[in-house]
Amino acid sequence: MPLLAVSVTATLSPALVTSTATAAPAASVSASVPSSASPYGGKGALYRYAKQKPRWKRCEAAAPAEFQCATIKVPLDYRAPGGERIDLAISRIKTTAPGKRHGVLLSNPGGPGGEGLYMPLSMAESLPASARQKYDLVGFDPRGVGRSSPVSCGLEPEEQDWLRPYKEETFDDDVAWARTVADKCEEKAGDVLPHITTRNTARDMDLLRAVLGEKKISYVGYSYGTYLGAVYTQLFPRRADRFVLDSAVDPERAWRGMIQWWAEGAEPAFDRWTEWAAERSERYGLGETPKKVEGTFWDLVAQAGEEPIDLDGQLVTGDDIRSGMRGAVFSPLSATEAFVELKKAADGKPAATEKLKAFTGSEQLKAFTGSEERGTAGAAVETPADNVFASFWSVVCGDNSAAWSRNPESYRRDAIADKARYPLFGDFASSVKPCAFWDRSAERATEVNNKVGSLVVQNEWDSQTPLPSGQALRRQLKGSKMVTVLGGEGHGVYPSGNACTDGAVNRYLLTGKLPAKDMTCKATAESNAKARQNQQEGVLPGSPLPDRAPDRF
């Protein structure tokens, strides 16, 4: 299929070529080699991509007429832009007031592996009218995801269960599982997966910028989307306009260390929960002191380890309780109510099962993996059943293979040690993953260290990207400012109905002016209640808040 040619401002396409060429050398090229030696191809090849004209049309009959979709081509490998091309599915909702237009606002919901094509719809509902007038809202499915040439490893459902507790008797089986996943990915998509990385997605964003005829882009990214945004600022600092990074990933810990954050961050949240529940012992009966509440918890874990708890035919083990409580404790109220109902079930009493999703988890996982049919967005693309997992592993393993040991026994040692340090979830986070058997990264990991102005927004109690992770990104983005929501619960801040946090983000998007200094807001009962509601319901990709799947960013 030939590229669609159309004229575009000549000064934009060379900028794309220059930015892409100077972004980074391949892993085999020394970092000290001048940018002119970069292997990303010549001006002519990328210029042809920048000259594409999207054929916009209504995304689907049921969607608003102003929600338009198109598909453009991007290089599979930016080092060889004249080679294989893949699709990038894009969408937009144009400004409601062209005379007040500032530019384009891209967005990403998280993942890795989250579909972003429907983000403009939810952003249109979330942004104040004044901000809607400022921007064309632009969404896209990242490369390898959804309708953007989706990747598949041919994984069976049971092979997609990846957060596994360490047990001596099952560890060899877990190693075999990890090796099988990596082997199946290599066999089915080994020529594609090395290029499904954050760096290449950032390059796609810049190519999209050029195709749209924009000198700069603004951006709202959630969770994994904060890392994608940070990588973009590193590769294309002169093309980044107003960047909001909500619930932030620490680039230095991508990606094994970020998974381990789930265990490290859960321990202070667990301690907070035991204090909270103890203060309300008369109501909930879990213990009069934090120590007693802790004892009640671990007693139930041990009991369920011996005899799983039957929840309407679904058996909940002690490991299931540990895993579920990991995310639940970031909201003490939700954790307490769920745990009380779990104790009732363990005692053979009727329990309110709607409060037990933290321990069953299936609804959240179904929500993320797309049990609800999406429209075709103008293209007959069938998304493979394992796409969210295949794209997840391609990024988590391929962004930084150096972070993953090649020795299975090192994972055994780490799982044992981290279960002792972080008993709630340490062994889940540190045990063996398919990345132990993944191919080496095509490029080195991205070091984020720049002065691009960005606004980092972070809840104090975030189960997926804990507060220290957001603080780390703030330090690495030296031109940024940070809004911390003290007492804020949940993964994803904006919009929350909190006038302080929403106001800070809206002012930045409207004016481009960052706060004079880092600022704190206090969570409100309403904003935390909204976070609890989102956690219970699950949020499909395309939400203005990140997905609530407990095994994603």
Long-range contacts (C-beta under 8 A, 24 or more apart in sequence): 1-73, 3-48, 3-49, 3-51, 3-52, 3-73, 3-85, 4-52, 4-53, 4-55, 5-48, 5-51, 5-52, 5-53, 6-51, 6-52, 6-53, 7-51, 8-50, 8-51, 8-210, 8-211, 8-213, 9-213, 12-50, 12-209, 12-210, 12-213, 12-214, 12-215, 13-46, 13-47, 13-50, 13-51, 13-210, 14-43, 14-47, 15-210, 15-215, 15-238, 15-239, 16-46, 16-47, 16-50, 16-206, 16-207, 16-209, 16-210, 17-42, 17-43, 17-46, 17-47, 17-50, 19-206, 19-235, 19-236, 19-238, 19-239, 20-46, 20-78, 20-203, 20-206, 20-207, 20-235, 23-199, 23-203, 23-235, 23-236, 24-199, 24-235, 24-443, 24-444, 24-446, 25-443, 26-79, 26-442, 26-443, 27-440, 27-441, 27-442, 27-443, 27-444, 31-444, 39-79, 40-78, 40-79, 40-81, 41-75, 41-78, 41-79, 41-80, 41-81, 41-82, 45-75, 45-81, 45-82, 46-75, 46-81, 46-207, 49-73, 49-74, 49-75, 49-81, 49-207, 49-210, 49-211, 50-207, 50-210, 50-211, 52-211, 53-211, 54-90, 54-211, 56-92, 57-378, 58-378, 59-91, 59-117, 59-375, 59-377, 59-378, 60-375, 60-376, 60-377, 60-378, 61-375, 62-375, 63-121, 63-375, 64-93, 64-121, 66-93, 66-94, 67-91, 67-92, 67-93, 67-120, 67-121, 68-92, 68-93, 68-94, 69-117, 69-377, 69-378, 69-379, 70-378, 71-147, 71-378, 71-379, 72-207, 72-208, 72-211, 74-143, 74-203, 74-204, 74-207, 76-192, 76-195, 77-195, 77-442, 78-200, 78-203, 86-143, 86-144, 86-148, 86-149, 86-192, 87-147, 87-148, 87-149, 87-379, 87-381, 88-140, 88-141, 88-143, 88-148, 88-149, 88-204, 88-207, 88-208, 89-117, 89-140, 89-141, 89-146, 89-147, 89-148, 89-377, 89-379, 89-381, 90-117, 90-138, 90-139, 90-140, 90-208, 91-117, 91-118, 91-119, 91-120, 91-138, 91-139, 91-140, 91-377, 92-120, 92-136, 92-137, 92-138, 92-139, 93-120, 93-121, 93-124, 93-136, 93-137, 94-136, 95-132, 95-133, 95-134, 95-135, 95-136, 96-129, 96-132, 96-133, 97-133, 100-133, 100-134, 101-133, 101-134, 101-135, 101-136, 102-134, 102-135, 102-218, 103-134, 103-135, 103-136, 103-214, 103-216, 103-217, 103-218, 103-241, 104-135, 104-136, 104-137, 104-138, 104-209, 104-212, 104-214, 104-217, 104-218, 105-134, 105-135, 105-136, 105-137, 105-138, 105-217, 105-218, 105-219, 105-220, 105-242, 105-509, 106-138, 106-139, 106-140, 106-205, 106-208, 106-217, 106-218, 106-219, 106-220, 107-137, 107-138, 107-139, 107-219, 107-220, 107-221, 107-225, 107-544, 108-142, 108-219, 108-220, 108-221, 108-222, 108-224, 108-225, 108-228, 108-229, 109-222, 109-223, 109-225, 109-541, 109-542, 109-543, 109-545, 109-546, 109-547, 110-221, 110-222, 110-223, 110-224, 110-225, 110-247, 110-546, 110-547, 110-552, 110-553, 111-142, 111-145, 111-223, 111-224, 111-225, 111-388, 111-391, 111-392, 111-395, 111-547, 111-552, 111-553, 112-142, 112-198, 112-224, 112-391, 112-392, 112-394, 112-395, 112-396, 112-552, 112-553, 113-142, 113-145, 113-387, 113-388, 113-389, 113-390, 113-391, 113-392, 113-395, 113-552, 114-142, 114-145, 114-224, 114-225, 114-368, 114-388, 114-541, 114-546, 114-547, 114-552, 115-141, 115-145, 115-146, 115-147, 115-370, 115-374, 115-541, 115-542, 116-140, 116-141, 116-142, 116-145, 116-541, 116-542, 117-141, 117-146, 117-147, 117-377, 117-542, 118-374, 118-541, 118-542, 119-542, 119-544, 121-542, 122-542, 122-543, 122-544, 123-220, 123-544, 125-544, 126-494, 126-495, 126-544, 127-506, 127-509, 128-506, 130-506, 130-510, 131-506, 131-509, 131-510, 134-509, 134-510, 135-218, 135-509, 136-212, 138-208, 138-212, 138-217, 139-542, 140-204, 140-205, 140-208, 142-201, 142-204, 142-228, 142-391, 143-195, 143-196, 143-200, 143-201, 143-204, 144-192, 144-193, 144-196, 144-387, 144-390, 144-391, 144-394, 145-387, 145-388, 145-391, 146-374, 146-381, 146-383, 146-387, 146-541, 147-376, 147-377, 147-379, 147-381, 147-383, 149-192, 150-381, 150-383, 150-384, 150-387, 150-391, 151-189, 151-192, 151-193, 151-196, 151-384, 151-387, 151-390, 151-391, 151-394, 152-188, 152-189, 152-384, 152-385, 152-386, 152-387, 152-390, 153-181, 153-184, 153-185, 153-188, 153-189, 153-386, 153-389, 153-390, 153-393, 154-184, 154-188, 154-384, 154-386, 155-181, 155-184, 155-386, 155-389, 155-390, 157-385, 159-184, 159-386, 160-386, 160-389, 162-389, 162-433, 162-434, 162-551, 163-323, 163-428, 163-429, 163-551, 164-428, 164-431, 165-319, 165-322, 165-323, 165-427, 165-428, 165-431, 166-412, 166-415, 166-416, 166-419, 166-427, 166-428, 166-430, 166-431, 171-412, 171-415, 171-431, 171-432, 174-431, 174-432, 175-408, 175-411, 175-432, 175-436, 178-408, 178-432, 178-433, 178-434, 178-436, 178-437, 179-434, 179-436, 179-437, 181-393, 181-434, 182-393, 182-397, 182-434, 182-435, 182-436, 182-437, 182-438, 183-437, 185-390, 185-393, 185-394, 185-434, 185-438, 186-439, 189-390, 190-439, 193-390, 193-393, 193-394, 193-398, 193-439, 194-394, 194-398, 194-439, 194-441, 194-442, 195-442, 196-391, 196-394, 196-395, 196-398, 197-394, 197-395, 197-398, 197-399, 197-441, 197-442, 197-443, 198-227, 198-228, 198-231, 198-254, 198-395, 198-399, 198-446, 199-231, 199-235, 199-399, 199-443, 199-446, 201-228, 202-228, 202-231, 202-232, 202-235, 202-236, 203-235, 205-232, 206-232, 206-235, 206-236, 206-239, 209-239, 215-239, 216-240, 216-241, 217-241, 218-242, 218-243, 218-509, 219-243, 219-244, 220-244, 220-246, 220-494, 220-509, 220-544, 221-245, 221-246, 222-246, 222-247, 222-492, 222-544, 222-545, 222-546, 223-247, 223-249, 223-464, 223-465, 223-491, 223-492, 223-546, 223-552, 223-553, 224-249, 224-395, 224-546, 224-552, 224-553, 225-546, 226-456, 226-465, 226-473, 227-251, 227-254, 227-553, 229-454, 230-448, 230-454, 230-473, 230-476, 230-477, 231-446, 231-448, 233-448, 233-450, 233-452, 233-454, 233-477, 234-446, 234-447, 234-448, 234-449, 234-450, 235-446, 237-450, 237-451, 237-452, 240-452, 240-454, 241-512, 242-453, 242-455, 242-508, 242-509, 242-512, 243-452, 243-453, 243-454, 243-455, 244-454, 244-455, 244-457, 244-494, 244-505, 244-508, 244-509, 245-454, 245-455, 245-456, 245-457, 245-473, 245-477, 245-480, 246-457, 246-458, 246-492, 246-493, 246-494, 246-546, 247-457, 247-458, 247-459, 247-462, 247-464, 247-465, 247-470, 247-491, 247-492, 247-493, 247-546, 248-456, 248-457, 248-458, 248-465, 248-469, 248-470, 248-472, 248-473, 248-474, 249-465, 249-469, 249-473, 249-553, 250-468, 250-469, 250-470, 250-472, 250-473, 251-446, 251-447, 251-448, 251-472, 251-473, 251-476, 252-448, 252-472, 252-476, 253-469, 253-472, 254-399, 254-400, 254-403, 254-445, 255-395, 255-396, 255-397, 255-399, 255-400, 255-403, 255-435, 256-403, 256-404, 256-433, 256-435, 257-403, 258-465, 258-469, 258-553, 259-396, 259-429, 259-433, 260-418, 260-429, 260-430, 261-429, 261-465, 261-466, 261-468, 261-469, 262-326, 262-425, 262-428, 262-429, 262-463, 262-464, 263-326, 263-418, 263-421, 263-422, 263-424, 263-425, 263-426, 263-428, 263-429, 263-430, 264-422, 264-466, 265-462, 265-463, 265-466, 265-467, 265-468, 265-469, 266-326, 266-327, 266-329, 266-330, 266-422, 266-424, 266-425, 266-463, 267-422, 267-424, 269-329, 269-330, 269-461, 269-463, 270-294, 270-325, 270-329, 270-424, 272-329, 272-332, 272-461, 273-329, 273-332, 273-335, 273-336, 276-332, 276-333, 276-336, 277-332, 277-335, 277-336, 277-339, 280-336, 284-336, 284-340, 285-340, 286-336, 286-339, 286-340, 296-343, 297-325, 297-339, 300-339, 300-342, 300-343, 300-346, 303-346, 304-346, 309-342, 309-345, 309-346, 310-345, 311-345, 311-351, 311-353, 311-356, 311-359, 311-360, 312-353, 314-360, 314-362, 316-342, 316-345, 316-359, 316-360, 320-359, 321-359, 322-423, 322-424, 322-425, 322-428, 323-361, 323-425, 323-428, 323-550, 324-358, 324-359, 324-360, 324-361, 325-358, 325-359, 325-424, 326-424, 326-425, 326-428, 326-463, 326-550, 327-358, 327-463, 327-464, 327-535, 327-550, 328-358, 329-424, 330-461, 330-462, 330-463, 330-489, 330-490, 331-461, 331-489, 331-490, 331-528, 331-531, 331-532, 331-535, 333-532, 334-358, 334-532, 334-535, 334-536, 354-536, 357-536, 361-550, 363-538, 364-538, 364-548, 364-549, 364-550, 365-549, 365-550, 365-551, 366-538, 367-538, 367-539, 367-540, 367-547, 367-548, 367-549, 368-538, 368-540, 368-541, 368-547, 368-548, 368-549, 368-552, 369-549, 370-540, 370-541, 372-540, 392-552, 393-434, 393-435, 393-438, 396-433, 396-435, 397-433, 397-434, 397-435, 397-438, 398-438, 398-439, 398-441, 398-442, 399-441, 399-445, 399-446, 400-441, 400-445, 401-435, 401-438, 401-439, 401-440, 401-441, 402-441, 402-444, 402-445, 403-435, 403-445, 404-433, 404-435, 404-436, 404-438, 405-436, 406-436, 406-437, 407-436, 408-432, 408-436, 411-436, 448-473, 448-476, 448-477, 449-476, 449-478, 450-476, 450-477, 450-478, 450-479, 451-477, 451-478, 451-479, 452-477, 452-479, 452-480, 453-479, 453-480, 453-481, 453-514, 454-479, 454-480, 454-481, 455-480, 455-481, 455-482, 455-483, 455-504, 455-505, 455-508, 455-514, 455-515, 456-480, 456-481, 456-482, 456-483, 457-482, 457-483, 457-485, 457-493, 457-494, 457-501, 457-504, 457-505, 458-482, 458-483, 458-484, 458-485, 458-488, 458-493, 459-485, 459-488, 459-489, 459-490, 459-491, 459-492, 459-493, 459-523, 459-531, 460-484, 460-485, 460-486, 460-487, 460-488, 460-489, 460-523, 461-487, 461-488, 461-489, 461-490, 462-488, 462-489, 462-490, 462-491, 463-490, 463-491, 463-550, 464-491, 464-546, 464-552, 464-553, 465-491, 465-553, 474-518, 480-514, 481-514, 481-515, 481-517, 481-518, 481-519, 482-518, 482-519, 483-515, 483-518, 483-519, 483-520, 483-521, 484-518, 484-519, 484-520, 484-521, 485-520, 485-521, 485-522, 485-523, 485-527, 486-520, 486-521, 486-522, 486-523, 487-522, 487-523, 487-528, 488-521, 488-523, 488-527, 488-528, 488-531, 489-523, 489-528, 489-531, 489-532, 490-528, 490-530, 490-531, 490-532, 490-534, 490-535, 491-531, 491-545, 491-546, 491-548, 492-531, 492-534, 492-545, 492-546, 494-544, 495-544, 496-527, 496-530, 496-531, 497-524, 497-526, 497-527, 497-530, 498-523, 498-524, 498-526, 498-527, 501-527
